[in-house]
Amino acid sequence: MPESPKGRSRKKDAARTLEDLEVVFDALAHAQRRHILMALHFRGGAMLAGDIAERFACSWPTTTRHLGVLRDAGLVEVRQDGRHRTYRLNAARLQSVVGDWLGHFTPSKAPKSRRRTKT
């Protein structure tokens, strides 16, 4: 029996959700990138690229690569103004993807375990 359009749509949504999870968790897997997100958060949500680089003891190309991973994951947005790049935390994306995933583990959403009775 062919799959209904609604069923295909749910599968696409599920695939998109899994892809979002993979991209975001891959970005969060490196301590330096988590530190960049924390620095952005505690510095008002936005910082110049040079200010971000100064806070960390890695080379400029390494910092740029980390910022690119965060940008590709949608966790930061970049705005170029002449020679300056400002990186802004996308907290809504972080909360949406990670929060939704963590929501699966709340007691109200956790699957009920099947209890076996002794006979």
C-alpha positions in Angstrom: 0.0 0.0 0.0 1.5 3.4 -1.0 2.4 5.8 1.8 0.0 8.7 2.4 1.3 12.3 1.9 0.9 12.9 5.6 3.1 9.9 6.4 5.8 11.1 4.0 5.6 14.6 5.5 6.1 13.1 9.0 9.1 11.1 7.8 10.6 14.2 6.2 10.1 16.2 9.4 11.7 13.4 11.4 14.7 13.2 9.1 15.1 17.0 9.3 14.9 16.8 13.1 17.6 14.1 13.2 19.8 16.1 10.8 19.4 19.2 13.0 20.4 17.2 16.1 23.5 15.8 14.3 24.7 19.2 13.1 24.1 20.9 16.4 25.6 18.2 18.6 28.6 17.9 16.3 29.1 21.6 16.8 28.8 21.3 20.6 31.1 18.3 20.7 34.2 20.5 20.9 35.0 22.4 24.1 36.3 25.5 22.3 33.0 25.9 20.4 31.0 25.5 23.7 33.3 28.2 25.2 32.7 30.5 22.3 28.9 30.2 22.8 29.3 30.9 26.5 31.4 33.9 25.8 28.9 35.3 23.3 26.1 34.7 25.8 27.8 36.4 28.7 29.0 39.3 26.6 25.5 40.3 25.6 25.0 37.9 22.7 27.4 39.4 20.1 31.1 40.0 19.7 33.6 41.0 17.1 35.6 38.1 15.6 38.8 39.6 16.9 37.5 39.9 20.4 36.5 36.2 20.3 39.9 35.2 19.0 41.7 37.2 21.8 39.8 35.3 24.5 41.2 31.9 23.4 44.7 30.6 23.1 44.3 29.0 19.7 45.4 30.4 16.3 43.2 32.7 14.2 42.6 30.0 11.5 41.5 27.6 14.3 39.1 30.1 15.7 37.8 30.9 12.3 37.2 27.2 11.6 35.3 26.9 15.0 33.2 29.9 14.1 32.4 28.4 10.7 31.2 25.2 12.3 28.9 27.2 14.7 27.6 29.3 11.8 26.9 26.2 9.7 25.0 24.6 12.6 22.9 27.8 12.8 24.1 28.5 16.4 25.7 31.8 15.5 24.9 34.4 12.8 27.6 36.6 11.2 27.3 40.1 10.0 30.1 41.8 8.0 30.6 45.5 8.3 33.6 46.5 6.3 36.5 44.6 7.7 34.8 43.7 10.9 32.7 40.6 11.5 30.2 40.5 14.3 29.1 37.1 15.5 25.7 36.9 17.2 24.5 33.9 19.3 21.3 32.3 17.9 20.1 31.1 21.3 16.6 30.3 19.9 18.1 27.6 17.6 20.2 26.2 20.5 17.2 26.1 22.8 14.9 24.7 20.1 17.1 21.8 19.0 18.8 20.9 22.4 15.7 21.7 24.4 13.4 19.5 22.2 15.9 16.7 22.5 16.2 17.0 26.2 12.4 17.1 26.4 12.3 13.4 25.4 13.8 12.6 28.8 11.4 14.5 31.0 9.3 12.2 33.2 6.1 13.2 31.5 7.4 12.2 28.1 9.4 9.2 29.0 8.0 5.9 27.7 6.3 3.8 30.4 8.3 0.8 31.3 6.7 -2.6 31.0 6.5 -4.2 34.3 6.7 -7.9 34.4 4.8 -9.6 37.1 6.1 -12.7 38.9 4.0 -15.8 38.4 
